[in-house]
């Protein structure tokens, strides 16, 4: 290995190390704060003299996180499968078929990426109130599916466009229907992309705060992030307990990323190489 290549390699390692530290330090800071004695003033990255795991029990019981997490899971379980199915169907049609106006429809979805939720949340509230869907999980599920569709369709369309067309043409020559081509040929190849998209959609659904706060004003039906917001407002001086509540809310996402990290990275790399 030449000196230039070795220097470039170590530079890459150094950059990755700095980025990893920048990502890990905030999580480590919150975790260390969560195990400080309750009521302890916490400044910066402080190693606890006494590990107080009771903060998690206190946060769990006071904020009723069992109900909040269950509500978040109900919404996520409704959003993720529906988004993946609709995105796969739309991406397959827009990416492999010559549809009249297909490019215009794809551009319409891409334009949806530019609309922030803060711009539409108030009109959405009045629309859903007219349909009787406020203060309901169904209303939030439908809105989140629509909110995540632009990126999801763009992601799956990009994947299907990059699939070798010879596979599709060979299947068509053999008499395979569009449904057969999608289910038996393309979807198995799209597993990394679907896994990555599913994790992203779950994360986006889980961390929704403003949308849930506006559409569900009944505090007994709030999700984990919305409940954490109220919990923070009621316990502004007890930093360790607040940090414990924050860790509780983040934990499901962290667990999923640890379990599916290989598939997630494979999906990202697949998308990068195709892009």
Steps between C-alpha positions, in 0.01 A plus 500: 500500500642839401550783747223706338247218524601427860460868589162513329389188687602633841334832421179313431531309827564826685194667348280201584633499858421869546149451359441197724606695807273790400205257481578294810585782743147648521349155566767426761441837665124438529555146629749609768262777605218243534687300763596795719313527836158659452503877525876524440599801285673359193746703295666349194640148490514394866579150627260412784642432845193288574302323228130567560299264280186595690467805274371270225235350728401848615472634145313190381235523773458878517472553122302175442740398226337156469190664348699755300724236341201279425332790318817568300525133405135491388561793266833368372357152434223663300731734307803289409340200319252719311775740392724217380220334300383823336854620431599165347196498271542864394878465462457187289249668271697825463837330476434212258189590298452759230195671642332802339606795712723279713780754516255772606366278778856426616577873499186557705625259766845661499339842545335361813844474659517878518182545710572526875247351739483833688345657190210255472431385854231761574299441178535125566347546843190670361467242220523210742266668745242519223541125445489422870859369503658733756601346832529166323792279407348437157517869412869520593575176314339627178677835522840342565460258209429796270785698656758225442385396153700755295836376623388136511381502139814684388715242684325196354473651150876558503556140605276350232644726231844363583390138478628337177220529248608169349347323800166670446504446124590132537214450744258674265612280210434195718147626553532625857240752606602836654397371843715189459798705385469723805437230760735225379782688330531862608391500864754237611772716345355807672521357854796723611330811360169409664670431834678834492181681404305320772751606767496859378119513495482346849747759629310788339169371634639441848646848539197694375424768757322802352269291283382288793476801729262677260293206377466325839419752770382231741810450719395144586557404134835672450806320364841468665660821358188709577480352849869569551435864410240529776729311737781748432267791572406351837852406612727775376730486805558124525748448217586133577134394490447695177804334348366158603171579327688607188693171494176305539350675196815448288551136599258332251666675205848410625400135546360479146812656350722257690292201384474608136825694466644269232187516286477877555860559391457262206195694387681832527802370311274346236326832452831687488651268241186517287479874533 
